[in-house]
Amino acid sequence: MEFLLDPNVWIAFAMLTALEIVLGIDNIIFISILVGRLPPEQRDRARRLGLGFAMFTRLLLLLSLSWVMGLTADLFTVLGQGISGRDLVLLLGGLFLLYKASHEIFVEVEAREQDTPDHTATPSAAARKGAFWAVIGQIAVIDIVFSLDSVITAVGMVNQIGVMIAAVVASVGMMLVAAKPIGDFVDAHPSIKVLALSFLVMVGMALTAEAFDAHVPKGYIYAAMAFSLGVEMLNIRARRQRATQA
């Protein structure tokens, strides 16, 4: 227990927890958008399961560090470009995220009326259950991609496995608290939802580029989205003021 008195351990824990939260922003947005397709009574459970699976995946990968780091070794070469297991995971995850975010943008912008559910009809219990687990399955797929990136980053920052596990648990706990307010805010503002989906398109592009060793610092993506979000918040405030003055 002496290591708990080491200030370096607590500094590493705080830095890694903060980094895990930042890296989990795209995960929260993806979960919030998918959960928004479910009936209100199923959303909280879906959020908890989604983030719970994210934590489970991260912890499982942390306990398999030798296998995870082995994923960085090239499996084969294509046109002089080495392809590793990590590259394949990032490529498939990036393509999935590009498809899913683009499809959601189409539904939100072009097909809202066609895809709006008929609230006069009550879906069967089997249909609701199937939709619920379909959402959980999609969350699980993208959790694996985000978790792999997160764990490899953690290994580069901290040497103690206990600190890594504690940071992952703490960060997921904080994300669990923030997921519902973020999801409710996104659902209440369609323009924010489209902005969030555009953010996921950029993340998908970054993951795909990363698979081919073209590193795109996420700081640039976060800065662009923060600026866009700030502008949209001003637009929302302006619309509210016009509504109250009308």
N, C-alpha and C positions, 0 to 999 in steps of 0.2 A: 504493500500500500504506500510505500515511500514515494513512488513515482507520482502520486497525487499531489505531493507537496512541491513538485518541480514546476515552476512557472512556465517553463517552455512547453510542457505538456498541455497546459490550459490555453496558452497562446495558439498552439497548433490546433487544439480542439475548436477554439473560437473561429480561427481562420478557415478551417475545413468545413465547419458547419455553415458559415456564411457562404462559402463557395458552393456547397451542395444545394443551398436554398436558391442561389442565383441560377445554377445549372438546372434546377427543378422548375423554373418559371415556365419553360416551354411545355414541360410535363403537365403542370397544373392547367395551363390553357387548353391543351389537347383534351384532358379529362373533362374540363368544364364544358367544352363544346359538345363532346359526345354525350355526356350526361344530360345536357339540355334537351336531347331528343327523347328522353324517357319521361314517363308520367311523373308528376311532382313527388308522389309518395315513394318512388324508387330511387330518386336522385341521391339522397344522403347515403343510402346503402351502397350505391354504385361508386360514389366518391371514396367511401371508406375502403371498399374492396380494391379499387384502383390504386390508391396510395399504399394500401397494405401490401399489394402485390409488388409495387415499386420498391418498398422497403425490403421485402423478402428477397427479391431479385438481387438487390445491391448487397445484402448480407451474404447470400449464397455465393455471389461472385467474389466477395472479399475473402470468404473461407476457401476459395479455390484460386488463390492468387497465382500459383505456378501455372495453372491452366490458362488463366486470363492473360498473363504476360506471354504465354506461348502463342497466343492468337496473333501476336505482332510479327511472328516469323512468316516469311513468304511461303505460300503453298504452291504457287505456279506463277508463270510470267506471261503477260499478254502485251505484245508489241513493245517489249523492253520494260514494261511496267510490272513490278512485283506485286502480286495480289496475296494478301494475308487473310486469315480468318476474320480478323477485326474489320478489314476493308469490305469483306462480303457482307458482314452484319450491318455496317454503316450504309453500304450501297442499297441493300434491300430495305432497310429502315427508312432511308432517305426517299427512295422511290415510293414506298408505301405512304409516307407522310405527304409527299407531293400529290399523289393521287387523292388521298383522303381530304386534304385541305382544299384542293381544287374542286373536288366534287361538292364539298360543303359550301364553297363560295357560289358555285352554280345554283345549288338549291336555295341559298339565301337570297341571291340577287335575281336569278332568272326564273326559278321554278317554285317560288314561295306559294303561289296559289295552287299549283298542281299538287305540291307535296304537303300542303297544309292538311292535317288529319281532320276527318269528319268527326267533330265532337258530339254529334247526335248519335253516332254508333259507338257501342262499347266493345272494344277488342276482347277476344277471348282470353282466358287465363293463360292458355298455352302460347298465344301470340305475344302477350306481355312478357312471359318468361323467356321466350325465344329472343325477343328484342333486347331484353336485359342482358342475357348472357352473350349475345352478339357484341354489345357494347363493351362488356368486360373483356371479351376475347381481343377486340381491337386495342383496348388499353394495355392488355398484357403484351401484345406484340411490340408496341412502341416503347413500353417500359423497359424491355430487354435492351433496346438500342440506347436509350438514354442512360440506363444503368451502367452499360459497358463503358460508355464515354466518361461517366461520373467516377466509376471505380478506378479506371486507368489514371484519371487526373488525381484522385486521392492518393494512389500509390506513389505518384511523383512528388507529393507534398509531405507525407508523413510516413514514418517507418513502423510505428506501433500499431498493430492490428486492433488493439483495444480502443485506441483513440479513433480509428476509422469507424469502427462499429458504433461507438457512442455518438460520433458526429452524424452518421447516417440516421440513427434513430431520432436524434434531436431535430434534424432538419426535416424529416418526414412528419414528425409531430407538429412542427410549426406550419408545414404546408397543409396538413390536415385541418388546422385551425383556419388558415387563409383560404382554403379551396371553396368553401360555401359562399362567403361574401364575394369572391372573385367571380364565381359562377353565376350568382344572382345578378351581379352588375352587368356581366356580359349578356345575359339573357334579356335584361331590361333595356339594353341599348343596342339595336341591330347594327348601327354603324361601328360600335366597338367590336362587335362579333366579327364583322368583315375585316376589321383591322387586325384582330387577333389571328384570323385565318391567314391573312397575308403574311403575318409574322411566321406562322407555321410553314408557309411556302418557302420563305427565306431560310428557315432552319432546315427544311428538307433539302434545299439546294446546297446548303453548307455541308450537310452530312454526306450528300452524294459527291461533292467536291473533295471532301476529306478522304473518301474511299480511294481517290486517285492521287493522294498525297498533296492536294492543293488546299492548304490550310487557310481557312477564313476565320480570323479571330471573332469570337462571339461578342466581344465588346463592341465591335462595329455594328452588329445586328441589334444589340440591346440599345445602343445609343440612338440608332435610327428609329427604332420602335418607341423609345421614350419620347423623342421629339414629336413623332406622329401622334402619340397618345396625348401629349400636352396640347397640341393643336386641336385635337378632337374634343378634349375636355373644355376648351374655350368655346368650341362650337356648341356643345351641349348646354353650357351655361348661357350662351347667347340665345339659343332656342327657348330655354326656360324663361328668360327675361321677356322675350317677345310674346310668349304664351300668357304670361301674367299681365302684360300691358294690353293685350287684345281684349 
